[in-house]
Amino acid sequence: MTRYIVRRLLSLPLLLLGIVSLAFLISHATQGDPLASIVSERQMDNPEVVAAAKARWGLDKSLPEQYFIYIRNLLSGDLGTSFRTKQPVAQDLLERLPATLELVIAAMLLGSTTGIVLGVLAARFRDRVIDHAARLWALIGSSTPVFWSGLIFLYIFSVVLGWLPGPGRLDARATPPEGLTGFLTIDALLIGDMGLFWDALHHLMLPALVLGWTVMGIVSRLVRASMLDVLSQDYITAARARGAGEVRVLLNHALRNALVPTLTIIGFTFAYLITGAVLTEAIFSWTGIGSYAVDAARSLDYPAIMGVTIVGGAAFLLTNLATDIAYAFADPRIRLS
Amino acid sequence: MTAPLLEVRDLGIAIGALDVVRGVDLSLGRGKTLGLVGESGCGKSITMLAIMGLLSEHVRVTGSIRLSGDELVGKPQSALAELRGKRMAMIFQDPMTSLNPVMTVGEQLGEAIAIHQPRMKRQARQARALDLLRLVAIPFPDRRLLQYPHELSGGMRQRVMIAIAMANDPELLIADEPTTALDVTVQAQIMELLQRLQAERHMGMLLISHDLGVVGDIADEVAIMYAGRICERGSVDAVFDSPHHPYTHGLLASLPQIDRTVGKLASIPGALPSLASRPQGCRFHPRCFHAQETCRREEPQLRPVASGAVAACHFAEIAVPSRKAEEVA
């Protein structure tokens, strides 16, 4: 098992290199001029300024040269400087990644737990009212676009009812603590500021709810399907035959088996949301990775695009590994080797 | 007179409009073995599940099932769960699929004990689980407790299933083709184990099988089932020595016998009718060599025959040549 994990971890940089190279090729192959975001429109006619900018950002060099320079810098831990923010990309990412992670983790926790509960109930009460209601709720959740449900939720809970604050991660007057984890709820607890904690938590609720609803839809449908499959197995009848009651059959016997396939989808969704939560981030003014990625792509900010790609790729590779390890723990028949 | 351990009267099982089992009567005394024999799909297994109360709510069960006089039909699930694993236990056909793959042998054994003896301490439970594995003659029992089902062979898994069934000393053990999925060499060991346990614990055993040889060896009574009905029932001696139902006769004739040379094994022509297309009259008549007009119209009822058994055939007395007579000739 340890050997397996080490081997997988060792192969990680190679895979990332492949991802980075592909991203480099694709981003540089697009029609468009990154200079448009570096040099102001009026200066574009001035060949001296343009030439200076090209030289300053290394855009005068040939594509292979640019590539090797980028890779060399990458190996020494330098992700380059963003054309747009003029900040080191690594710094940009570190500022924004915790925000996204905080949102995505909260959404995953919310969505997975409610999804599992709903899926179990739907399978147990198959074709009854609970089942139909759960399936309808899940279908709405997984098919409603976030930009729409986000606005509706904001309108209801923030504007009409006033229960929860509007967009943003904190109240405009609050100052986030610096130099800590970047997870505002955790940082607030670390410095012991309960007021700040509640503020951060309240701001987190709506976007997590919106994003979690989508997750819930995906998870509950999968849990329902695999619960139905497991409940028809012989070992379920055998468990009942030894006198196991309904709750024990559902949770100890069926759910433990049904969760195995569910792990995959939870892992995949998590990795996907790291860069895929962009709509939620946009609606809730959440300065995360997703919105950074979109801005980078729109201005052909090569270093930023590459940086986001590395984060997204690493997120996928690491969650895949974590899923495989979790699999081995959940199902003793699976041996990692 | 005390009530028999298990008494089934006029059992009917229906799924929607489909009659799966009808008019089944069975009776089993303490310490006795009743063999229930029939082809796959004849309703044996569903009858067992009905006795255990394990059928889904969509299945309609009518008639009466009494365990030591205690009526089970119509009992709420929670009350049935109290009885399952405690007074009646069941082992299944396929030991490869009847153990939970993600729970260790010890967890599943411990669970079987804990469900009915919730106050037992963890350590006592462990010790009991170990005893149970020894009881079913599993080598290295302490190591097995920590193993998962996939680490055991089929025979070992069936022993574990038997150990689980024995966890609370049941009065009734239902064995649904317990050896069908196992290797021939292992089959005999498992049957021996079951026989030994039954004798030691004075347990009633309901053995479902399509293996007449096994039933003839260990059962006291036998019931032959065809298309959801009992067609012949009686002591093993009576039924095996002089079968009165043509189906029983056909089954027995299709058994290979080591002391007789036959050119070709006899078989019963045709196949078991499907649930939806069971024939009018006697359900066996399309396959019966002796079918008459009456058989197509009227369904025969079980009635006493010369051997002391009961058979459901209009021509029970004349249709079947006695096996004894055959052998003499």
Boltz contact constraints between the chains, C-beta under 6 A:
constraints:
  - contact:
      token1: [A, 234]
      token2: [B, 97]
      max_distance: 6.0
  - contact:
      token1: [A, 234]
      token2: [B, 98]
      max_distance: 6.0
  - contact:
      token1: [A, 235]
      token2: [B, 98]
      max_distance: 6.0
  - contact:
      token1: [A, 235]
      token2: [B, 99]
      max_distance: 6.0
  - contact:
      token1: [A, 235]
      token2: [B, 100]
      max_distance: 6.0
  - contact:
      token1: [A, 237]
      token2: [B, 54]
      max_distance: 6.0
  - contact:
      token1: [A, 238]
      token2: [B, 92]
      max_distance: 6.0
  - contact:
      token1: [A, 238]
      token2: [B, 98]
      max_distance: 6.0
  - contact:
      token1: [A, 240]
      token2: [B, 54]
      max_distance: 6.0
  - contact:
      token1: [A, 241]
      token2: [B, 52]
      max_distance: 6.0
  - contact:
      token1: [A, 241]
      token2: [B, 84]
      max_distance: 6.0
  - contact:
      token1: [A, 241]
      token2: [B, 90]
      max_distance: 6.0
  - contact:
      token1: [A, 242]
      token2: [B, 85]
      max_distance: 6.0
  - contact:
      token1: [A, 242]
      token2: [B, 112]
      max_distance: 6.0
  - contact:
      token1: [A, 242]
      token2: [B, 164]
      max_distance: 6.0
  - contact:
      token1: [A, 243]
      token2: [B, 81]
      max_distance: 6.0
  - contact:
      token1: [A, 243]
      token2: [B, 84]
      max_distance: 6.0
  - contact:
      token1: [A, 243]
      token2: [B, 85]
      max_distance: 6.0
  - contact:
      token1: [A, 243]
      token2: [B, 115]
      max_distance: 6.0
  - contact:
      token1: [A, 243]
      token2: [B, 116]
      max_distance: 6.0
  - contact:
      token1: [A, 245]
      token2: [B, 81]
      max_distance: 6.0
  - contact:
      token1: [A, 253]
      token2: [B, 100]
      max_distance: 6.0
  - contact:
      token1: [A, 256]
      token2: [B, 102]
      max_distance: 6.0
  - contact:
      token1: [A, 257]
      token2: [B, 102]
      max_distance: 6.0
  - contact:
      token1: [A, 331]
      token2: [B, 102]
      max_distance: 6.0
  - contact:
      token1: [A, 332]
      token2: [B, 148]
      max_distance: 6.0
  - contact:
      token1: [A, 333]
      token2: [B, 150]
      max_distance: 6.0
